[in-house]
Amino acid sequence: MKIQAFQLNLKLASIALVSLLLFSCGDQKKKDSLTENENIQDSTEINQFGGLALYTLRDAMTENTENTLQTVASDGYAYIEAAGYENGKFYNLAPQDFKSLCEDINLKPVSTHQGSVTLENAAQMIADVKAAGFEYFVIPVPPIGMFTFDQETMTMGMNGTVEELATILNTLGEQCTAAGLTLLYHNHDFEFKKNENGIVPIDYLLENTDTKNVNFQMDLYWVTKAGADPVAYFEKYPGRFKLWHVKDMDDEGKFAPVGAGTIDFKRILAEKEKSGMQYYFVEQDQTFDTTPLEAIKISHKGLEAIGFN
């Protein structure tokens, strides 16, 4: 009887131990599941809005593309503009792979600067831009060797004539439209200043490019640097400025994080409908006293304070 009682107690103890282990495992799974769900909830609660021009993070994008894009999303940006196309790849990724990476990170690829475009390579480049999921094909400076930069005076300009540039833009614009892309030209300051023939290049381009195929990305810093008024251009050429670069200027005329400078973005933002703006991007060519990664955090907070969304 004692042996039977002992065996019974041992059996009951074994059952209890197994039940305890099963309960503990189930409880741990519930905890793990809750933690996982909390993490998912935290990431989805990030208030993502606005865009970032990746030229700001050009070194970081070269060093670690995926981690840098994850940081951009974590900092609250919703979409991006690329500036890293070479040999048929975006940041060393095939177009479809770059598109998939952006999808995984929850960043929308909206536009890309294609400064190396020529009439000869345009077809392949347009196909790559399309495959990567971009909507806008942006020409950042006069292409095909027309852009000039004087290292001594730090001034930009162009070779050739503005008539030739308009012809190139119309040709490329027609090809982009046929492929389902929108071609834009991005300004610096020299396009807003009279050339040797008394022509203001940006005015000529606005008046002599086909509105169905060619429009513009306005860099608000460079317009201001040139002494021109963005709002005056919105009024004179409504609907032509589909994208903006939101870039601030400090008291010395240098680049600054958005909201830390002197440009009256609220006044400009109030006229976004007249502008035709569809998307905007923070960009800071140089960051001086902060790192680029720190600067984009400051700028995103500045966007929110100004009223961008």
N, C-alpha and C positions, 0 to 999 in steps of 0.2 A: 504493500500500500504506500509505503514511504517513497519507494522508487517511482511508482505511478504518479504520485503527487508532485514529486520533483520534476518528472518529465512534463507534466501538465503545466507547472509553473514556468518551466524553461520555454515551452511552446508559446505560452501567453506573453512572456517577456520578449521573445523573438518577434511576435506579431506586433507588439507595442513599439519595438525599436524600428521595425520596418515602416510602420505607420508614421512614426515621428520623422524618419528620414524623408519619406514621401511628402509629408506636410511641409518640411523645411525646404525641400527642393522646389515645391510648388510656390511657396511663399517667396523664395528667392527669385523665381521666374517672374512672379508678379512684380517684385521690386525692380528687376532688370527691365521689364516691359514698361513700368511707369517711368523709370529713368530715361529710357529710350524715347518714349512719347514726349517727355518733358523737353528733351533735347530738340526733337522735331518741332515742338511747339515754339521753343525759343527762337529757332532759326526762321520760322515762318512769321514770327511777330516782328522781325526787323522791318522797319518802315523804309522800304526800298523805293526811291524815286530819283529821277534825274540821271544824267549820264556822265561818264568820265572819258576824256580823251586819253588813251593809253600812252600817248607820247610823253605825258607827265611822268609815267613810270617806266620809261623805255629801258633803263638798266635792269630794274627788277624783273621786267617781262622777259628779258633775255636770259637772266640767271635762273628763274623758276616761274614759268608761265602759269602753271596751275595754281600754285600757292598765291601768286600775286593776284590772280583773278578772284580767288576765294576771299582774299582780303578786301578787294574792291566791293564785292557783294556784301561782306560783313559790315563794311563801313556805310552801307545803305544805298549804294548806287544800283540802279535797275538795268541800265544798258550801257554799252561801250562803243567807242570809236577806235578802230585799230590804226596803227601806224608802223606796222612791222611785216610788210610783204616782201619776200625775196625768193627767187627761184621757184615760183609757183606755190609757196607755202606762207602761212601766216604764223609768225613766231615759231618757225621750224615745224609746224604742223600742217598736214595736208588740209585743204579747205574743209572737207567733210568732218575731219577730226577736230578742227577748231570749232566748227559749229556744234558738234556733239559735246565738247568740253563746256562751252558756254551754256548749253541746255542743262547739263548736269549741275552747274553751279548756279543756275537761275539768273543768268545775265543775257540780255538780248543784244546780239550783234547788229547794230543799226547802220553804221557808216564806216568807211575805211579810206584813209589817205593813200592815194596811189601815185606818188610823185615820179615814179620811174616809167610811167606810161608813155608809149610812142604810138604812132600810127601803125607800126608793124606788129607790136606785141599786144595791141589793144584787145583783139578778139579773145586771146587766151586769158588775158588778165580779167576781162569782163566775165568770162566763164568761171574763173576761180572765185571772183567776188560773189557771184551769184550762188555758187556751190557752198560757200562759207556762211550763207544766210543773211548777208548784208542787203540793205535796201538802197543805200546811197553810195555812189562811186564819186569820191571827192578828189579834185585836183588841187593840191595844196599850194603850188607855186606855178608860174609859167613853165610848162613842160618842154621836153625835147631840147634841152640845152638853152632855153631862153632866159632862165633865171640867173641873176647875178648877185654876188655878195662881196662887198668891199671890206676886207678884213681890217684895214686901217681905220676907216671911218665907221665901220659897223653898220653900213647902209645896204639896203636891198634895192634891186631894180630889175630891169629886163633888157635883153638883146632883142633885136627884131622890132616889129611894129605891133601895135595893139590890134591892127586889122588882121595880121597873121594869127595872133592869139585867138581872136574871135572866130576865125575860120576853123582853127584846130578844135576849139570847144564845140562848135556846131557839128563838126564831123563826129567827134567822140560822143557827143550828146545823142545824136541820132542812133548810134550803135547801142548805147546804153538803154535807150528807150525801147528799142527793138528786143532787147534781152530782158526787159522788165525791171530795169534799174533806173535810178534817177541820178543824173550827173549834176554835180555842183562844183563851183569854183570858190576856193577859200582865199580871202584877202589877207594882205599884210598892210603896211601903211603907205607904201609907194603908189599903190593903185589909186589912192585918193588925192594924189598930188599931180599937178599939171606936168606933162612931159615936155620935151624940147619943142614939140609942135603945138603946145598949148592945149593938149587934150588931157582930160582927166580919165585915165584908163578904165576905172570902174564904171564911170558913166557910159563910156563907149561900149563896154561889154554888156551892160544892162540894156542898152538901146539897140544893140546889133547882134544879139544872140536870140535864137528861137525859144520863146518862153515854154514851148511844149517839150523841149529837149535839154535846155540849159537853165539852171538856176544857181543859187548862191548860198554859201555858208558864211555868215557874218562873224568875224572875230571882233568882239566888242572892244577888246583892249587896243587892237591895232587901228581900228576906226578912230577911237579916242586919241590915240597917240598921234594920228595924222591931223588932228584938229577938226575932224568932221563930226557930225551929229548922227548917230544911228537912227534916231526917230525921224529926222528929216529925210533920210533915205527910205524909211518905211512909207512915209507919206508920198514921196515922189515915185517910188517903185513898189507899190503894195503887192504883197504875195510872193515876192521873189526870193525872200531870205528864209529858206526852209529849215536850216539848222543854225544854231548859234554856238560860238565858243564863249563861255562865260569866264572871263579872266580879268582879275582886278589889277589896279595900278596904285602903287604907293606914292607918297609925296615927292619922291625923287624920280618918278616915272618908271620904276622897275616893276616887274611882275610881283603880285601879291595874292595870297589866298582870298577867295571870294568873301566879301564882307569886311576884309581887313584893309581895304584901300579906299580910293576916292571916287570910283565910278558910281553914278546914281543908277543902280540896277532896277530899283523900284519904278523909276520913271520909264525906263526902257521896257521893263516887263509889262507895264500897263498897255503897251502898244503891240503885244505879241500877235494878236489877231491880224492887225494890219500888216505886220511883217510877213505873215504866212508861216511862222515858226511851228514846226512839228516836233522837234526834239532839241534839247540843248545839252552841252557838255562842259563840265569844268575842265579847264586846261591851265597849266602853269609851266611854261617852258623851263624856267629856272626857279629854284626854291630858296636859295641863299641861306638864311639862318635856320631853316627847318629841313628835314629830310622830305623827299617827295611823298613818302607814305604818311608822314605827319601832316603835310600840307593838304592832302586830299581829305583827311578827317576834318580839318578846320574848315575847308571849303564846303563840305557837305552840311555842316552846322550853319554856315553862312547862308547857303541856299534856303534852308528852312526858315531862318530868321527874316530873310528878305521877302519870302512868300512864293518861291518856286515850289512846284510840286510835280 
